[in-house]
């Protein structure tokens, strides 16, 4: 078992099957020693785990858990692209989009769900730059979408 697979197992997690794209894109692209993931929604077993705006239909706490799922899905896409997450040397950046109700300003707290998972999985190499952006709509009315840039060897 790989080091990262063992770490995921310790956390009670396993990489999901990479979701098929819902439009004209690929789940991840490798260029040089970087892998860029497409935006990942909180899918599990082929179904979106929640819909609606954060701060209205979805609580910030629920959205943080959904961001965690998005990060796990992004890691699955990266693993498929580079062969193994053991090759990751650094999480460079996470971008988190939050489908925000009017007046909701807690995007950083929602994004922490994904960021904390990356730290749990990769330790210091999981510390990253981040953008947490409130938006008026997301695909399929998803509450959260997350994309990653990872460095690998």
N, C-alpha and C positions, 0 to 999 in steps of 0.2 A: 504494500500500500504506500502511495506517495505521502510525503510529509504534509502537504496541504490537504489531501484527502483524509488523512488521519486527524488533522486539526478540525476539519469540518465535522467529522464523525464525533469528536469530543464535544463539539457544539450542538450535536444532535441534528446536523444538517447533511445533505448530500446535494451534489450538483444536479439540477433538473435537466431534462431533455431540452435542447434549445428550441424555442418556439419558432415555427415557420413564419417568415416575414408576412405582414398583412398588406404590403405594397411593394414597390419596385426598389428594394434595397437588399443588402446582405447583413447578417447579424454582427459581423466583425470584419475589419480590414487590417491587415498587417502592412506596415511600411517601415523599412529599416528595423530598428529594435523596439518599435512601438506597436501596440495593438489598440485600435479604436473600436469601441463597441457602438452599435446603433443604440438609440434610446430603447430601454427595456421597460415594459409595463409589468405590473404585479400579477403575472399569470402563474397559475399552479394547475397542473394536470389539464392544460388546455383551456382553462376558464379564468377570466378576469376576477380577482378576489373581491373587488368592490368597485362601485362607480359613484360619481358625484364630486361635488366641490368640498374641499377641506375648509372647515369652519362653518359648514352647513350640514350636508348629508354625512360627512366623514369627520370624525374628531381628529385633532392633531396627533393624538396618541395612536389611533388606528392608522393614520397616514404614515407615521414613522415606521410602524411594522410593515406597511406596504412598501416603503422605500427600502427596507431591509430585504424584502423579497425581490425587488427590482435589482438590487446589488447582486444577489445570488444568481439571478438570471443573467446579468451582465458577465459575471464570472464564468458561467457556463458557456456563453458565447465566446469569451476570450479563450477558454480552455480548448474549445473545438478548433479555434483558429491557430493556436500555437502548440497544441498537443498535450500540454500539462501546465497546470498552474504552478508547479514547482519551478518553472522557468521564470516566473515573475520576480523581478528584482526591486520593483518600486511601483506603487500606485501613484501615478503622476497627478491625475485630476479626476474629479467627479463633477458632473453637472446634473443638478436635480431640478426638475420642473414640477411645480405644485399647482394643480388645478384649484385656484383660490377663490373662495367666496368674497364678495365685496368687503373690504375692510380687514380681511385676514392678513396679518403681517408675520405669522410664525413660521415662514418657510425654512429658516435655519434649523429650527427644532425638528421639523419633518425630515429634512435632509440628514440630520444626525442619525436617523435609523440606518441609512445606508453607510454612512461614514463609520459608525461604530462597528458595523459588521466587518468592514475592510480592516479595521484595526485589530479586531478579534482574530481574523484569519491570518493576516500577514505581520502582525506586530508592528515594529517601527517602520517597516517597509510599506505598511498600509496607511501611514500618515500622508496626507495629500492636500493639494490645493482644491478649492471647491467653489462652485457657484450654486446658489439656491435661488431659483427664479420663480416668482408668482406669475401665473398665466391665467387667461380667462377660459381657456378650453384645452383639453388634451384628447388625443385619439381615443375613440370608444368611450369617452367620458371617464377615462381613468383618472383617479385622484393624483397619481404620481407617475413620473417617468424619470429614468436615471440612465446616464451614459458614463462610460469610463474611458480613460486613457491609461494604459499600463505599459511599463517598460519591462522588457524581458531579455534574457541572455540565451 
